[in-house]
Amino acid sequence: MFNWRLLSTLIVFLILFVFAFFLFVSVRNASLDEEEEKFSLFLDSLNQASDSDFGKLNEIRNYLAQRIDLGNTKSKLKNEYYNMPWDSFSPYQCITLFKENKLTANCGITSYALAKLYAEAGYKTYVYNCGYAGTPFTHEFNLVEMQGKLILQDAYYNLTAVDSTGEPKDFLQFLSEIRQCNYHNIFIRSDEILTENWMDTVPELDYEILCNADFPEWYKKHIVKMEITANRLKILVKRNYHYFTQPFSQRLRLKLQEDGLCENYLSLYLKPLHVKDANTGFSAETLKKRILGVVN
């Protein structure tokens, strides 16, 4: 005999599931729309302020840099963003997930998000990936066309490159000076930001033991506060360029020596891996050839 009661129960559960799913999607879309609206208002305020293009680029970089979280949180988006169709990638989804503590950044997803924000603001932008392929020694950031120059903008390290007067330095000139180890002409402008660093895997230690953990000295001086929340460790850190580059390993020094490059983190920028046109999502081979002509 057919069990109509069971069928009715299953139908009710299915209806509830579909309702919950569409409610989740509508809430998620509302969050994305809210972040998009916030950025649109932010752009309006920049335009009304009549700031220089370089000032606007820095403000947009800071806008994203202040919103990212660091750490090792597992996320499908973080693992698959580079395989997504370019038009499907949304910086507002990233910002929403950072806000909800469900996503932690790496340099790649940060450069994608910043590229989209710059494109929204009307700038021609590239994603530049460099370093030693297949090793931890790679980095990715953005290049923006501005008044005949290529301007370095990095929201992950929160930096740009300027000359001795504070004016933006052309990226190709920047690379040329690195190649010549001419560091007295290179100035990195990196504003310090208070950032949440989330760790999903936390040892079963009490807070006192955790506070006395043997962190490297370079890291300790950046720590502001630590706490455990729902078996996740949140470390509030002061982040800037030196926060990322200070732990300069002997392994990287040896690689740079082998290539005849100066033993400085910036030498990684002389090793282009790929360049993406952030307005189209396609490879920017012409720009990559120009860069190779400078660094080789």
ZAMIZA-890392 format. One record per residue (C-alpha): residue in three letters; x, y, z. Coordinates in steps of 0.05 Angstrom, whole numbers, padded with zeros to 5 digits, always signed. Layout:
<rotis>
ALAXYZ/...
</rotis>
This chain:
<rotis>
MET+00000+00000+00000/PHE+00027+00068-00019/ASN+00047+00111+00040/TRP+00014+00178+00026/ARG+00033+00205+00094/LEU+00106+00194+00080/LEU+00099+00227+00011/SER+00064+00287+00043/THR+00119+00294+00094/LEU+00173+00292+00039/ILE+00136+00344-00001/VAL+00132+00390+00059/PHE+00206+00381+00072/LEU+00222+00395-00001/ILE+00180+00459+00000/LEU+00215+00482+00064/PHE+00283+00466+00034/VAL+00267+00505-00030/PHE+00240+00563+00011/ALA+00303+00564+00056/PHE+00348+00561-00005/PHE+00314+00620-00040/LEU+00314+00659+00026/PHE+00390+00646+00032/VAL+00402+00668-00040/SER+00360+00731-00031/VAL+00397+00750+00033/ARG+00464+00736+00000/ASN+00446+00778-00061/ALA+00422+00834-00015/SER+00490+00833+00020/LEU+00527+00837-00047/ASP+00482+00894-00070/GLU+00496+00930-00005/GLU+00571+00925-00014/GLU+00566+00947-00087/GLU+00525+01007-00066/LYS+00576+01025-00012/PHE+00632+01024-00063/SER+00591+01065-00112/LEU+00580+01118-00058/PHE+00654+01115-00041/LEU+00672+01129-00114/ASP+00624+01187-00116/SER+00658+01217-00055/LEU+00726+01210-00088/ASN+00702+01244-00152/GLN+00671+01301-00113/ALA+00736+01311-00074/SER+00771+01325-00141/ASP+00832+01285-00118/SER+00888+01267-00167/ASP+00884+01201-00204/PHE+00942+01175-00161/GLY+00905+01196-00098/LYS+00842+01159-00122/LEU+00882+01096-00138/ASN+00911+01097-00068/GLU+00844+01108-00035/ILE+00812+01051-00074/ARG+00871+01006-00054/ASN+00862+01025+00019/TYR+00787+01013+00014/LEU+00800+00940-00002/ALA+00862+00932+00042/GLN+00822+00953+00103/ARG+00769+00900+00090/ILE+00809+00836+00078/ASP+00823+00784+00131/LEU+00886+00740+00134/GLY+00893+00668+00157/ASN+00881+00596+00136/THR+00805+00592+00133/LYS+00783+00540+00082/SER+00739+00568+00028/LYS+00715+00542-00039/LEU+00722+00612-00068/LYS+00794+00619-00044/ASN+00812+00552-00075/GLU+00777+00562-00142/TYR+00774+00637-00157/TYR+00828+00632-00210/ASN+00788+00580-00249/MET+00724+00621-00250/PRO+00702+00658-00313/TRP+00729+00728-00305/ASP+00659+00759-00311/SER+00634+00715-00255/PHE+00685+00738-00203/SER+00655+00790-00156/PRO+00697+00834-00109/TYR+00633+00847-00070/GLN+00625+00773-00055/CYS+00697+00774-00027/ILE+00684+00836+00015/THR+00619+00805+00042/LEU+00654+00740+00061/PHE+00711+00778+00094/LYS+00659+00816+00135/GLU+00626+00751+00156/ASN+00695+00720+00174/LYS+00683+00665+00122/LEU+00741+00682+00076/THR+00815+00697+00087/ALA+00856+00730+00033/ASN+00918+00712-00006/CYS+00953+00759-00055/GLY+00918+00727-00115/ILE+00846+00735-00094/THR+00863+00805-00068/SER+00892+00826-00135/TYR+00831+00800-00171/ALA+00784+00838-00126/LEU+00824+00903-00131/ALA+00828+00896-00207/LYS+00752+00892-00210/LEU+00745+00954-00165/TYR+00793+00993-00209/ALA+00756+00972-00271/GLU+00691+00995-00239/ALA+00724+01062-00227/GLY+00742+01066-00301/TYR+00817+01050-00299/LYS+00855+01004-00346/THR+00885+00951-00300/TYR+00928+00889-00301/VAL+00941+00831-00254/TYR+01016+00817-00249/ASN+01041+00750-00223/CYS+01115+00740-00210/GLY+01167+00698-00173/TYR+01188+00626-00176/ALA+01133+00580-00202/GLY+01118+00520-00159/THR+01148+00551-00096/PRO+01122+00595-00039/PHE+01162+00652-00069/THR+01110+00682-00115/HIS+01069+00745-00109/GLU+01012+00778-00146/PHE+00989+00851-00149/ASN+00960+00903-00196/LEU+00987+00951-00248/VAL+00944+01010-00268/GLU+00952+01055-00329/MET+00955+01128-00308/GLN+00978+01186-00350/GLY+01026+01145-00392/LYS+01053+01107-00332/LEU+01042+01038-00303/ILE+01029+01046-00228/LEU+01041+00990-00179/GLN+00982+00980-00131/ASP+00982+00923-00080/ALA+00923+00917-00032/TYR+00950+00853+00001/TYR+01015+00887+00024/ASN+00978+00954+00020/LEU+01033+00990-00018/THR+01052+01030-00079/ALA+01119+01054-00105/VAL+01139+01128-00108/ASP+01200+01170-00123/SER+01238+01214-00074/THR+01185+01270-00082/GLY+01127+01224-00068/GLU+01104+01222-00140/PRO+01082+01155-00170/LYS+01139+01115-00200/ASP+01130+01081-00267/PHE+01132+01005-00258/LEU+01181+00994-00315/GLN+01228+01045-00285/PHE+01218+01011-00217/LEU+01239+00944-00247/SER+01299+00974-00281/GLU+01323+01003-00215/ILE+01313+00936-00179/ARG+01352+00901-00234/GLN+01410+00950-00222/CYS+01403+00943-00146/ASN+01391+01018-00146/TYR+01350+01018-00082/HIS+01366+01089-00059/ASN+01317+01112-00114/ILE+01262+01063-00093/PHE+01211+01085-00041/ILE+01156+01039-00017/ARG+01095+01073+00011/SER+01059+01023+00056/ASP+01006+01046+00106/GLU+00998+01003+00168/ILE+00930+00971+00177/LEU+00899+00933+00236/THR+00878+00865+00208/GLU+00844+00802+00234/ASN+00886+00739+00223/TRP+00840+00677+00230/MET+00865+00607+00243/ASP+00814+00551+00237/THR+00859+00497+00268/VAL+00874+00514+00340/PRO+00914+00469+00387/GLU+00879+00451+00452/LEU+00916+00504+00492/ASP+00890+00553+00542/TYR+00897+00627+00530/GLU+00956+00637+00576/ILE+00997+00583+00542/LEU+00977+00611+00474/CYS+01000+00680+00493/ASN+01068+00652+00512/ALA+01075+00611+00449/ASP+01142+00615+00415/PHE+01123+00662+00358/PRO+01182+00691+00318/GLU+01204+00758+00344/TRP+01187+00793+00278/TYR+01115+00768+00286/LYS+01107+00783+00360/LYS+01118+00857+00350/HIS+01059+00860+00301/ILE+01010+00825+00349/VAL+00959+00870+00382/LYS+00911+00819+00412/MET+00895+00744+00410/GLU+00831+00707+00428/ILE+00798+00640+00415/THR+00727+00643+00388/ALA+00688+00579+00373/ASN+00752+00539+00367/ARG+00781+00590+00319/LEU+00841+00633+00336/LYS+00836+00707+00319/ILE+00900+00746+00321/LEU+00895+00821+00312/VAL+00958+00844+00276/LYS+00988+00908+00251/ARG+01001+00894+00178/ASN+01046+00930+00128/TYR+01098+00913+00076/HIS+01150+00894+00128/TYR+01100+00847+00162/PHE+01101+00803+00100/THR+01173+00810+00077/GLN+01212+00810+00142/PRO+01214+00734+00148/PHE+01265+00732+00091/SER+01288+00660+00085/GLN+01356+00633+00067/ARG+01323+00590+00014/LEU+01299+00652-00023/ARG+01367+00685-00016/LEU+01400+00625-00049/LYS+01350+00627-00107/LEU+01364+00701-00119/GLN+01439+00688-00115/GLU+01434+00633-00167/ASP+01399+00681-00215/GLY+01449+00736-00202/LEU+01397+00781-00170/CYS+01403+00826-00110/GLU+01384+00793-00044/ASN+01322+00834-00034/TYR+01249+00813-00034/LEU+01234+00862-00090/SER+01278+00820-00137/LEU+01219+00772-00142/TYR+01184+00826-00184/LEU+01237+00814-00238/LYS+01210+00744-00250/PRO+01144+00753-00289/LEU+01101+00691-00293/HIS+01037+00718-00324/VAL+01002+00784-00336/LYS+00926+00788-00342/ASP+00886+00845-00373/ALA+00837+00857-00316/ASN+00787+00892-00361/THR+00779+00831-00406/GLY+00806+00773-00366/PHE+00854+00753-00422/SER+00929+00747-00421/ALA+00966+00813-00434/GLU+01024+00785-00475/THR+01045+00852-00504/LEU+01056+00882-00435/LYS+01091+00819-00412/LYS+01141+00826-00470/ARG+01154+00898-00450/ILE+01169+00876-00379/LEU+01214+00820-00402/GLY+01252+00870-00444/VAL+01268+00909-00380/VAL+01285+00852-00333/ASN+01327+00808-00380/
</rotis>
